[in-house]
Amino acid sequence: MTGAILSLLFNQQLPKMALAHPALNTIGHRRGKTKFKSAAEARRARELDQEWQKLQQRWSVPQSTKTSKRSQAMSAPTLSYSLSVPAGRSTKHIPSVDTGHTGALSTKQIPQYTGTKILGIGTMHKSNAVPIFSDEEAVSIATMRRG
C-alpha cells in the first residue's frame, strides 16, 4: 500500500525548483523587453524617455553607445605621470637632529637564575613547565601520571 502511495506522489508533475542561488546561475541577468499593463502606461514611459533624452541633450551629456566598458577603457587616451619636485619645494636635504649618541646600541643580556631555592624545572601534562623546589616534588612529578 505504501509503495503505491509513494509511486503516485513521485509520478505527479511537481513544479521544478531552482537548486542553486540566483547569483550562481548560468543563465545570466539580462532582462527581456519591458511589458506594460496598458497602452497608456507604455505611452507614458515613451514620453518620459523622450523627455530624458532632451534633458541630456540640453545639458550636453554624451549619448551612451552600445560599446563595452573594456572597449571604452582601451580607446581612452593613456595617462602620463611625471615624478618631479612639486613647485614651491626648494629644500634638497633636511639634516637630522643630533642627539649626541654615537655607535650602535648594546644588546640586552639573557637573564639567568643565580639563586639556590629552585633545583630545576619539571615537565607536567602537555609540556607544562613547573619549578621544582625539593627532591620530594621531583619524585611526585615523576610518578604523577604513572600511579
C-alpha positions in Angstrom: 0.0 0.0 0.0 2.7 2.5 0.9 4.6 1.7 -2.3 1.5 2.7 -4.3 1.2 6.0 -2.5 4.9 6.8 -3.0 4.7 6.0 -6.7 1.6 8.3 -7.0 3.5 11.1 -5.2 6.6 10.8 -7.3 4.8 10.4 -10.6 2.9 13.6 -10.2 4.1 16.6 -12.1 5.7 18.7 -9.4 6.9 22.2 -10.1 10.6 22.5 -10.9 12.6 24.3 -8.3 16.0 26.0 -8.6 18.6 24.2 -6.6 21.3 27.0 -6.8 21.2 30.5 -5.5 20.2 33.1 -8.2 23.7 34.6 -8.0 25.2 31.3 -9.0 23.1 30.6 -12.1 24.5 30.3 -15.6 21.6 31.9 -17.4 22.7 35.5 -17.0 21.0 38.6 -15.7 19.7 40.3 -18.8 16.1 41.2 -18.7 13.8 41.0 -21.7 11.6 43.7 -23.1 9.6 45.7 -20.6 6.0 44.9 -20.7 3.4 47.4 -19.6 0.0 46.8 -18.1 -1.7 49.1 -20.6 -1.1 51.1 -23.7 -1.4 54.3 -21.7 1.4 53.2 -19.4 3.6 52.3 -22.4 2.9 55.7 -24.0 3.8 57.5 -20.7 7.0 55.5 -20.5 8.0 56.5 -24.0 7.2 60.2 -23.2 9.3 60.1 -20.1 12.2 58.5 -22.1 12.0 61.3 -24.8 12.0 64.0 -22.1 15.0 62.4 -20.5 16.8 62.3 -23.9 16.0 66.0 -24.4 17.2 66.9 -20.9 20.5 65.1 -21.6 21.0 66.9 -24.9 20.3 70.2 -23.2 23.0 69.6 -20.6 25.3 68.2 -23.3 25.6 64.7 -21.7 27.2 62.4 -24.2 24.8 59.7 -25.5 25.7 56.2 -24.4 26.5 53.8 -27.1 26.4 50.0 -27.1 30.2 49.7 -26.6 31.5 47.8 -23.7 33.3 49.3 -20.8 36.5 47.5 -21.8 36.5 48.9 -25.3 35.9 52.4 -23.9 38.8 52.0 -21.5 41.1 50.7 -24.2 40.3 53.6 -26.5 40.8 56.3 -23.8 44.0 58.3 -24.0 46.8 57.0 -21.9 47.8 58.9 -18.8 51.3 60.2 -18.3 52.9 60.8 -15.0 56.0 62.8 -14.2 57.9 62.3 -10.9 59.3 65.7 -10.2 59.7 68.0 -7.2 56.5 70.0 -6.6 56.5 73.7 -7.2 57.5 75.6 -4.1 59.7 72.9 -2.6 63.3 74.0 -2.8 64.8 72.1 0.1 67.2 69.5 -1.2 68.2 68.0 2.1 66.9 68.3 5.7 69.6 67.4 8.3 68.8 65.0 11.1 68.7 66.2 14.7 72.0 65.5 16.6 71.1 63.7 19.8 74.7 63.1 20.9 74.5 59.3 20.7 77.4 57.6 18.9 77.8 54.0 17.9 75.4 51.1 17.9 73.2 50.0 20.8 74.3 47.1 23.1 72.1 44.1 23.3 70.3 43.1 26.5 71.9 40.2 28.4 69.9 37.0 28.7 68.6 36.6 32.3 69.9 33.7 34.3 68.8 32.3 37.6 71.5 32.7 40.3 69.6 31.7 43.4 69.6 28.4 45.4 65.9 27.8 46.0 64.9 26.2 42.7 66.6 22.8 42.0 65.3 22.5 38.4 62.3 22.6 36.1 59.9 19.7 35.7 57.5 18.9 32.9 53.9 18.1 33.7 50.9 17.4 31.5 51.1 18.8 27.9 54.7 20.2 28.3 53.7 22.4 31.2 57.0 23.6 32.8 56.9 23.8 36.7 59.7 24.8 39.1 61.0 22.1 41.4 62.0 23.3 44.9 62.7 20.0 46.6 63.5 16.3 45.9 60.1 15.3 47.1 58.4 17.4 44.4 60.7 16.0 41.8 59.7 12.4 42.7 55.9 13.3 42.9 56.0 15.0 39.5 57.9 12.0 38.0 55.3 9.5 39.4 52.2 11.7 39.0 51.0 10.1 35.7 52.1 6.6 36.5 50.2 5.9 39.6 
